[in-house]
Amino acid sequence: MTSRLTEIYKRLEEPEFRILRIIERHMKKYEYVPIELIEKESKLPPSKLSNSIKKLSTLKLVRRTLGSIIGYTLTYLGLDVLALRGLIVRGIIKDLRDRIGAGKEGDVYIGITPSDEKVTVKFHREGSAPFRKIKRTRSFAIDMSWGSMIEVAKVLGEREFRILVELYNKGARVPEPVAWNRHAVVTKYIEGSIELYKRPELDEDEALEVLKQVLETIRKAYMDVGVVHGDLSEYNILVRTKDDKVEAYVIDWPQYVYKDEPHAEELLKRDVQYISRFFRKIYGVRIECENALKYVKGEINELGIR
């Protein structure tokens, strides 16, 4: 079933896309891009510009400033449409299907490629409260203004894609990256996977194997790539059974930090302790957090869990 986002996308014509791109281009300078600037750069007749702006407003792709000065800014939905257009024009996907996830970090859809393969498409959604929080511990965000969440989402989308490429190339158990556009990150679809927070049925051996795979990925990230996930929990681990073997994948990497940053050790310790305690509490896996942390940092080569 085609998503509502795709239906909106198909209703737009080139003048509307042109206006969206103009607004996006000037949002670093203007909170609301003046209508005079939009008119000048779009080169649209006044009547066509007015009708196109009205259409974009009705579809909730742009928002007008209140007051006597007329200006417009992109909504997240408007940015979604631009990213979707970029992915379609590049031949990355041809359609966007069901939404399979929604949360504070983003909306996740199933995409269909030109060769009819499934991919996962994540559109970042960065709210001001979470961004205030990450600014305290993420050096990349210190100099960024959270006034434009649109720009923050685009930065984190690029960060996530680039780190997924590095992690995947080092053999970490992460979704295979495909492409990114603006705040949208495309990865290979992991068929049959479910989030760990849904507490899939795992016997003792399977739970142990999942935990080992998760810690191995965090170890590769730390030792081979030099980064710390920074937000590890049951909500960003996917689990599936394939060919009678259980597999685990660590997702949601946009807020990673480099291991030589001031808060990296604190975040690494928190990641390892949290996920170790989760497996101990839910699945009865007996593990010492201290040993797990030493393993992740390469200080020991055996986990010593049962």
Buried (B, 14 or more C-beta within 10 A) or exposed (E): EEBEBBEBBEEBEEBBBBBBBBBBEBBEEBEBBBBEBBBEBBEBEEEEBEBBBEBBBEBEBBBBBEEEEBBBBBBBBBBBBBBBBBBBEEEBBBBBBEBEBEEEBBBBBBBBBEEEEBBBBBBBBBBEEBBEEBBEBBEBBEEBEBEBBBBBBBBBBBBBBBBBBBBBEBEBBBBBBBBBBBBBBBBBBBEEBEBBEEEBEBEEEBBBBBBBBBBBBBBBBBEBBBBBBBBBBBBBBBBBBEEEEBBBBBBBBBBBBEBEBEBBBBBBBBBBBBBBEBBBEBBEBEBEBEBBBBBBBEEEEEBEBE
